[in-house]
Amino acid sequence: MTLNDKPLDMLEEADIQRLMEDEVPESKVIDYKRRLPGPSDLEKREFLRDVSSFANASGGHLIYGVAEENGVPVKIPGLAGIDPDKEILRLDSMVQTGISMRAVPLENERFVIVVRIPKSWASPHMITKGSSRFYSRNSAGKYPLDVFEIRTAFSITGTAAERMRDFRADALAKIVAGETPTPLNEGPKMILQVVPSGAFEPSSRFDVSSLVRSYKRGKGTLPLPLTGLFSGWRYNFDGLLTYDDRGSYSQTFVSGIIEAVDSVILGDQSRDQMEPESERMIPSSRFEETLLEALPKYTCIQEHLEVEPPVFFMLSLLGVEGRFMQVDIPAKSGIKDVQIDRDALLVPEIMVESFEYSPEEVLRPAFDAVWRAAGWEKSMNYDEEGRRIGRR
């Protein structure tokens, strides 16, 4: 059992109790503490070491109010005589960014405070309070990094973004060349890639067959194509493929990446300028709603695989030169006549620190970018305050 199975704000005493009943030991991703760190510099420094060690490794949880023996939880006395909101603010002020916390109420009227620390995309982090050291974690707990490990951590951080962009470029090149695992239609294509930050680490391997086992038992779903339908599935060299014979597929890589490629949603017509204008329109509502429905399903599947966030979303549109954005609202003169002036739209990657996110908020910058390419200021499916307002 891991606490990642539930959103942080839904954790209850029963979840903490289960950790004790299952004798879940301290590890690379969990650490039990009987008491909160005090106000002294020494205790503050220890707290920062704990947080940075999780951030520099795979992320994890600090759990305050649980007693342990040899790393195994044996009692949940809780934290007495505290104002949980003030304590959370105090801990948060020490770190200032990146972590989430919840005070879990207990039947004895005390609290357990759970600190969730995501793996950091900007690692390694150094503790400068008192001494300058880098820390990470293994199964035995936190430890100071040696020179070689520090050098490796910086190297991985510096090259991870490059590897992610290289992955995107290579994938798009194969799609353009027709080297896809299942046939696609001619015309515009939409590609959504959901990439865990650790996907390019050598140890990043996940059991994609577990998705099939859950599906066969009726306890889960396969990662569907963007159409929401599939004609079949199969294992392949990269992992697990599901496909819609109309021209859409979803590839789940053993590295935890999910890539959805579609040639149906945006239309399968050619880009001949003699086409009727209605056939050269990007259906704005369908385009956005498809992604809003698909993205949380893909990240839910990554959670099932026990992928660790942060996760990056990359949206690309191919074959869209000469297309218009379809809208049903009055527009400023000339906007509806603006054609997209390039064949490929590669929207900058978007990062989320955890799987607790709002698809409407996260994807809005991507939608705005596509609308700007078609001559609009922003997506017309959001109001001036950034709230989604539905179909256009």
C-alpha positions as CSV (number, residue, x, y, z in Angstrom):
1,M,0.0,0.0,0.0
2,T,1.1,3.6,-0.7
3,L,-0.6,6.9,0.1
4,N,-0.3,7.8,-3.6
5,D,-3.5,5.7,-4.1
6,K,-5.6,8.6,-2.8
7,P,-5.8,12.3,-3.3
8,L,-4.1,14.0,-0.3
9,D,-7.2,15.8,0.8
10,M,-9.1,12.5,1.0
11,L,-6.7,10.8,3.4
12,E,-8.4,9.5,6.6
13,E,-7.4,7.9,9.8
14,A,-8.2,4.5,8.3
15,D,-5.5,5.0,5.7
16,I,-2.9,5.7,8.4
17,Q,-4.2,2.8,10.4
18,R,-3.7,0.5,7.3
19,L,-0.1,1.4,7.1
20,M,0.4,0.1,10.6
21,E,-1.8,-3.0,10.1
22,D,0.1,-3.9,6.9
23,E,3.4,-3.1,8.7
24,V,4.5,-0.9,5.8
25,P,8.1,0.0,6.7
26,E,10.0,3.2,6.2
27,S,11.5,3.2,2.7
28,K,12.7,5.3,-0.1
29,V,9.2,6.8,-0.3
30,I,7.9,7.0,3.3
31,D,9.3,8.2,6.6
32,Y,7.5,8.1,10.0
33,K,8.0,10.8,12.6
34,R,6.7,10.8,16.2
35,R,6.9,14.6,16.6
36,L,6.9,17.7,14.4
37,P,10.2,19.6,13.9
38,G,10.7,22.3,16.5
39,P,11.7,25.9,16.1
40,S,15.5,25.4,16.5
41,D,17.8,25.7,13.6
42,L,18.9,22.1,14.1
43,E,15.4,20.8,13.7
44,K,14.6,23.0,10.8
45,R,17.7,21.8,9.1
46,E,16.7,18.2,9.7
47,F,13.2,18.9,8.2
48,L,14.8,20.4,5.1
49,R,17.1,17.5,4.7
50,D,14.1,15.1,4.8
51,V,12.2,17.1,2.2
52,S,15.1,17.6,-0.2
53,S,16.1,13.9,0.0
54,F,12.6,12.9,-1.2
55,A,12.6,15.6,-3.9
56,N,16.0,14.5,-5.1
57,A,14.9,10.8,-5.3
58,S,11.4,9.6,-6.2
59,G,9.3,11.8,-4.0
60,G,7.3,10.4,-1.1
61,H,5.6,11.1,2.3
62,L,6.7,12.4,5.7
63,I,4.1,11.3,8.3
64,Y,4.1,13.1,11.6
65,G,2.3,11.6,14.6
66,V,3.3,7.9,14.1
67,A,5.6,6.0,16.3
68,E,7.9,3.4,14.7
69,E,10.3,0.7,15.8
70,N,13.0,-0.3,13.5
71,G,11.2,1.6,10.7
72,V,7.9,-0.2,11.2
73,P,4.9,1.7,12.5
74,V,3.7,0.4,15.8
75,K,1.4,3.1,17.2
76,I,-0.5,6.2,16.1
77,P,-0.5,8.5,19.1
78,G,-1.0,11.6,16.9
79,L,0.0,15.1,17.6
80,A,-1.5,16.7,20.7
81,G,-2.1,20.3,21.6
82,I,-1.4,21.8,18.1
83,D,-3.3,24.1,15.7
84,P,-2.9,22.0,12.5
85,D,-3.5,24.9,10.2
86,K,-0.7,27.0,11.9
87,E,1.7,24.0,11.9
88,I,1.1,23.4,8.2
89,L,1.8,27.1,7.5
90,R,4.9,26.9,9.6
91,L,6.3,23.9,7.7
92,D,5.3,25.3,4.4
93,S,7.1,28.6,5.1
94,M,10.4,26.6,5.6
95,V,10.2,25.1,2.1
96,Q,8.0,27.7,0.3
97,T,7.2,25.6,-2.8
98,G,6.5,22.1,-4.1
99,I,5.0,20.2,-1.2
100,S,1.4,19.5,-0.1
101,M,0.2,18.8,3.4
102,R,-2.9,17.5,5.1
103,A,-3.8,17.3,8.8
104,V,-5.7,14.0,9.3
105,P,-8.0,14.1,12.3
106,L,-7.9,11.1,14.7
107,E,-10.6,9.7,17.0
108,N,-8.5,10.7,20.0
109,E,-9.0,14.3,18.9
110,R,-5.3,14.5,17.8
111,F,-3.9,14.8,14.3
112,V,-1.5,13.1,12.0
113,I,0.2,15.5,9.5
114,V,1.1,14.0,6.1
115,V,3.6,15.9,4.0
116,R,3.6,14.8,0.3
117,I,6.8,15.7,-1.6
118,P,6.9,15.1,-5.3
119,K,10.0,14.1,-7.2
120,S,11.5,17.4,-8.3
121,W,12.1,18.2,-12.0
122,A,14.7,20.7,-10.9
123,S,16.8,18.4,-8.7
124,P,19.3,18.2,-7.2
125,H,18.4,20.5,-4.3
126,M,21.0,21.6,-1.8
127,I,20.5,22.4,1.9
128,T,22.3,25.6,2.7
129,K,21.0,26.2,6.3
130,G,23.9,25.3,8.6
131,S,25.9,23.4,5.9
132,S,25.8,23.0,2.2
133,R,24.9,19.4,1.3
134,F,22.9,17.4,-1.2
135,Y,20.7,14.6,0.1
136,S,18.8,11.8,-1.6
137,R,17.0,8.6,-0.4
138,N,17.3,4.8,-0.7
139,S,15.5,2.0,1.1
140,A,17.4,2.8,4.3
141,G,16.4,6.5,4.4
142,K,18.1,9.7,3.5
143,Y,21.9,10.0,2.8
144,P,24.3,12.7,1.6
145,L,25.2,12.5,-2.1
146,D,28.9,11.9,-2.9
147,V,30.7,13.8,-5.6
148,F,29.9,11.3,-8.4
149,E,26.2,11.2,-7.4
150,I,25.9,15.0,-7.4
151,R,27.6,15.1,-10.9
152,T,25.2,12.4,-12.1
153,A,22.1,14.2,-10.7
154,F,23.0,17.5,-12.5
155,S,23.7,15.5,-15.7
156,I,20.3,13.8,-15.6
157,T,18.5,17.1,-14.9
158,G,20.3,18.8,-17.7
159,T,19.7,16.1,-20.3
160,A,16.1,15.1,-19.3
161,A,14.5,18.0,-21.0
162,E,16.6,17.4,-24.1
163,R,15.6,13.7,-24.1
164,M,11.9,14.6,-23.8
165,R,12.1,17.0,-26.7
166,D,14.1,14.5,-28.7
167,F,11.5,11.9,-28.0
168,R,8.8,14.3,-29.3
169,A,10.7,15.1,-32.4
170,D,11.4,11.5,-33.2
171,A,7.8,10.5,-32.7
172,L,6.5,13.3,-34.9
173,A,9.0,12.4,-37.6
174,K,7.8,8.8,-37.6
175,I,4.2,9.9,-37.9
176,V,5.0,12.2,-40.8
177,A,6.9,9.3,-42.5
178,G,3.9,7.0,-42.0
179,E,5.9,4.7,-39.6
180,T,3.0,4.2,-37.2
181,P,1.9,0.9,-35.5
182,T,-1.5,1.2,-37.1
183,P,-2.6,3.1,-40.3
184,L,-3.7,6.7,-40.0
185,N,-5.8,8.8,-42.4
186,E,-4.4,11.5,-44.6
187,G,-4.9,15.1,-43.4
188,P,-4.5,16.8,-40.0
189,K,-3.4,14.8,-37.0
190,M,-3.5,15.4,-33.2
191,I,-0.8,14.0,-30.9
192,L,-0.9,14.1,-27.1
193,Q,2.1,12.8,-25.2
194,V,2.0,12.3,-21.4
195,V,5.6,12.0,-20.3
196,P,6.7,11.3,-16.7
197,S,9.8,13.2,-15.7
198,G,11.6,10.0,-14.9
199,A,10.7,8.2,-18.2
200,F,14.2,8.4,-19.6
201,E,16.0,7.0,-16.5
202,P,17.4,3.5,-17.1
203,S,15.3,2.1,-14.2
204,S,12.0,3.5,-15.5
205,R,10.2,0.2,-16.4
206,F,6.5,-0.5,-15.7
207,D,4.4,-3.6,-16.0
208,V,1.9,-2.6,-18.8
209,S,0.5,-6.1,-18.7
210,S,-1.1,-5.2,-15.4
211,L,-3.4,-2.9,-17.3
212,V,-4.6,-5.9,-19.4
213,R,-5.1,-8.1,-16.3
214,S,-7.2,-5.4,-14.6
215,Y,-9.2,-5.0,-17.8
216,K,-9.9,-8.7,-18.2
217,R,-11.1,-8.8,-14.5
218,G,-13.4,-5.9,-15.2
219,K,-11.5,-3.7,-12.7
220,G,-9.9,-1.3,-15.1
221,T,-9.8,0.1,-18.6
222,L,-7.2,0.1,-21.2
223,P,-5.7,3.5,-22.4
224,L,-8.2,4.3,-25.2
225,P,-7.4,6.2,-28.4
226,L,-8.6,9.9,-28.4
227,T,-11.7,8.8,-30.2
228,G,-12.8,7.1,-27.0
229,L,-13.3,3.8,-28.8
230,F,-11.0,0.9,-29.8
231,S,-11.1,-1.9,-32.2
232,G,-8.5,-4.0,-30.5
233,W,-5.3,-4.1,-28.5
234,R,-2.0,-5.9,-28.7
235,Y,1.5,-5.9,-27.1
236,N,4.3,-4.5,-29.2
237,F,8.0,-3.7,-28.9
238,D,7.2,-0.4,-27.1
239,G,4.6,-1.8,-24.7
240,L,0.9,-1.9,-25.1
241,L,-1.1,-0.6,-28.1
242,T,-4.8,0.1,-28.4
243,Y,-6.3,1.2,-31.7
244,D,-9.4,2.4,-33.5
245,D,-9.5,1.1,-37.1
246,R,-10.8,4.5,-38.2
247,G,-7.3,6.0,-37.7
248,S,-6.5,6.5,-34.0
249,Y,-4.3,4.8,-31.5
250,S,-2.8,5.0,-28.0
251,Q,0.6,3.7,-27.2
252,T,1.6,3.0,-23.6
253,F,5.4,2.6,-23.3
254,V,7.0,0.5,-20.7
255,S,8.8,3.7,-19.6
256,G,5.4,5.1,-18.4
257,I,4.9,7.4,-21.4
258,I,1.4,7.4,-23.0
259,E,1.2,8.7,-26.6
260,A,-2.2,9.2,-28.3
261,V,-2.2,9.8,-32.0
262,D,-5.4,10.7,-33.9
263,S,-6.3,11.4,-37.5
264,V,-10.1,11.4,-37.0
265,I,-11.0,14.3,-34.6
266,L,-9.7,17.1,-36.8
267,G,-11.1,15.6,-40.0
268,D,-9.5,13.3,-42.6
269,Q,-9.8,15.5,-45.6
270,S,-6.9,16.7,-47.6
271,R,-5.7,20.3,-47.3
272,D,-6.6,21.2,-50.9
273,Q,-7.5,24.9,-50.9
274,M,-10.4,24.1,-53.3
275,E,-12.2,22.3,-50.5
276,P,-15.3,23.9,-49.1
277,E,-14.4,26.2,-46.2
278,S,-16.5,24.1,-43.8
279,E,-14.3,21.1,-44.5
280,R,-11.1,23.1,-43.6
281,M,-12.3,24.0,-40.1
282,I,-10.9,22.7,-36.8
283,P,-13.9,21.8,-34.7
284,S,-12.9,23.8,-31.7
285,S,-15.3,22.3,-29.2
286,R,-14.7,18.7,-30.2
287,F,-10.9,19.3,-30.3
288,E,-10.9,20.7,-26.7
289,E,-13.4,18.3,-25.2
290,T,-11.6,15.3,-26.5
291,L,-8.4,16.3,-24.8
292,L,-10.2,17.3,-21.6
293,E,-11.8,13.9,-21.4
294,A,-8.7,11.9,-22.4
295,L,-6.0,13.5,-20.3
296,P,-7.3,12.5,-16.8
297,K,-7.9,9.0,-18.0
298,Y,-4.3,8.7,-19.2
299,T,-2.8,10.1,-15.9
300,C,-5.2,7.7,-14.0
301,I,-3.6,4.8,-15.9
302,Q,-0.2,6.2,-15.0
303,E,-1.2,6.2,-11.4
304,H,-2.2,2.6,-11.7
305,L,1.2,1.8,-13.0
306,E,2.7,3.7,-10.0
307,V,4.3,6.3,-12.2
308,E,5.8,9.1,-10.0
309,P,4.9,12.7,-11.0
310,P,5.7,15.4,-12.1
311,V,4.4,14.7,-15.6
312,F,4.7,16.7,-18.8
313,F,1.9,17.1,-21.4
314,M,2.9,17.8,-25.0
315,L,0.3,18.6,-27.6
316,S,1.2,18.7,-31.3
317,L,-1.0,19.3,-34.4
318,L,0.3,18.2,-37.8
319,G,-1.1,19.0,-41.3
320,V,-3.0,22.1,-40.1
321,E,-1.7,24.8,-42.5
322,G,-4.6,26.6,-44.2
323,R,-7.1,25.5,-41.5
324,F,-9.5,27.8,-39.7
325,M,-10.9,27.6,-36.2
326,Q,-14.6,26.8,-36.2
327,V,-16.7,29.0,-34.0
328,D,-20.3,29.9,-33.7
329,I,-20.0,33.3,-32.1
330,P,-19.6,36.8,-33.6
331,A,-16.0,37.7,-34.2
332,K,-14.0,40.7,-35.0
333,S,-13.9,41.5,-38.7
334,G,-11.4,39.2,-40.5
335,I,-10.7,36.8,-37.6
336,K,-12.8,34.0,-39.0
337,D,-10.8,34.3,-42.3
338,V,-7.4,33.8,-40.6
339,Q,-5.7,30.5,-41.7
340,I,-3.1,28.7,-39.7
341,D,0.1,29.7,-41.4
342,R,2.2,26.6,-40.7
343,D,1.9,22.8,-41.1
344,A,3.0,21.8,-37.6
345,L,1.9,23.4,-34.2
346,L,4.1,22.2,-31.4
347,V,2.7,23.5,-28.2
348,P,5.3,24.0,-25.4
349,E,5.2,21.3,-22.8
350,I,3.1,21.8,-19.7
351,M,4.1,20.3,-16.3
352,V,2.0,19.2,-13.4
353,E,3.6,18.4,-10.0
354,S,1.0,15.8,-9.0
355,F,-1.9,13.9,-10.3
356,E,-4.2,16.2,-8.4
357,Y,-4.9,18.8,-11.1
358,S,-7.7,20.4,-13.1
359,P,-7.7,19.5,-16.8
360,E,-9.5,22.7,-17.6
361,E,-6.8,24.8,-16.0
362,V,-3.8,22.7,-17.1
363,L,-4.8,22.5,-20.8
364,R,-6.0,26.1,-21.2
365,P,-2.5,27.4,-22.2
366,A,-2.3,24.7,-24.9
367,F,-5.8,25.6,-26.2
368,D,-4.9,29.4,-26.2
369,A,-1.8,28.6,-28.2
370,V,-3.8,26.8,-30.9
371,W,-6.4,29.5,-31.1
372,R,-3.7,32.2,-31.4
373,A,-2.3,30.3,-34.4
374,A,-5.7,30.8,-36.0
375,G,-5.8,34.5,-35.3
376,W,-7.7,34.6,-32.0
377,E,-6.5,36.1,-28.8
378,K,-7.3,33.0,-26.7
379,S,-9.6,30.0,-26.6
380,M,-13.2,31.3,-26.9
381,N,-14.3,28.4,-24.7
382,Y,-13.1,30.2,-21.6
383,D,-14.4,33.5,-20.2
384,E,-12.3,36.5,-19.2
385,E,-11.7,35.0,-15.7
386,G,-10.4,31.8,-17.1
387,R,-13.5,29.7,-16.4
388,R,-14.6,27.2,-19.0
389,I,-17.9,28.1,-20.6
390,G,-18.6,25.2,-22.8
391,R,-19.2,24.7,-26.5
392,R,-18.6,27.3,-29.2
